[in-house]
Amino acid sequence: MICVADAFDAMNSNRVYRKKLTKENIVDELEKNKGTQFDPKIAEIFLHLIKNGTIDMT
């Protein structure tokens, strides 16, 4: 759970070396790494929360 949240925070934050990723890019990264880097059940729940707007992307 913490890995998914930490990765989301990193992708959704501006960094010195890059701007934050778009919602679409974040969703793609979570989908791509579901089952390898991220627990698939946790990632799927997190993706659902992003897609239905529960998680604020601002």
Legacy VTK file of the C-alpha trace (Angstrom):
# vtk DataFile Version 3.0
C-alpha trace
ASCII
DATASET POLYDATA
POINTS 58 float
0.000 0.000 0.000
2.798 2.395 0.909
4.676 1.621 -2.327
1.659 2.556 -4.450
1.010 5.750 -2.474
4.684 6.756 -2.554
4.969 6.131 -6.297
1.775 8.108 -6.902
3.084 11.012 -4.834
6.366 11.000 -6.748
4.616 10.901 -10.131
2.045 13.532 -9.127
4.641 16.024 -7.843
6.823 18.491 -9.701
10.488 17.626 -9.420
13.569 19.708 -10.173
14.245 17.500 -13.198
10.661 17.137 -14.522
7.077 18.325 -14.232
4.470 16.116 -12.599
3.014 13.447 -14.845
-0.466 13.659 -16.310
-3.305 11.601 -14.871
-3.138 9.374 -17.957
0.611 8.775 -17.524
0.170 7.943 -13.840
-2.645 5.496 -14.590
-0.529 3.890 -17.338
2.446 3.462 -14.980
0.314 1.929 -12.247
-1.339 -0.425 -14.751
2.012 -1.387 -16.276
3.611 -2.206 -12.913
0.587 -3.856 -11.305
1.652 -7.337 -10.265
5.389 -6.624 -10.477
6.345 -3.463 -8.600
2.925 -3.061 -6.962
0.571 -5.501 -5.284
-2.113 -6.043 -7.943
-5.066 -5.768 -5.539
-3.811 -2.553 -3.956
-2.939 -1.057 -7.345
-6.393 -1.906 -8.696
-8.096 -0.230 -5.727
-5.868 2.839 -6.127
-6.604 2.993 -9.868
-10.330 2.819 -9.143
-10.001 5.731 -6.693
-8.106 7.807 -9.269
-10.566 7.043 -12.063
-13.672 7.857 -10.019
-12.178 11.123 -8.723
-11.849 10.144 -5.058
-8.118 10.848 -5.230
-7.515 14.499 -6.025
-4.967 14.996 -8.828
-4.222 18.678 -8.092
LINES 1 59
58 0 1 2 3 4 5 6 7 8 9 10 11 12 13 14 15 16 17 18 19 20 21 22 23 24 25 26 27 28 29 30 31 32 33 34 35 36 37 38 39 40 41 42 43 44 45 46 47 48 49 50 51 52 53 54 55 56 57
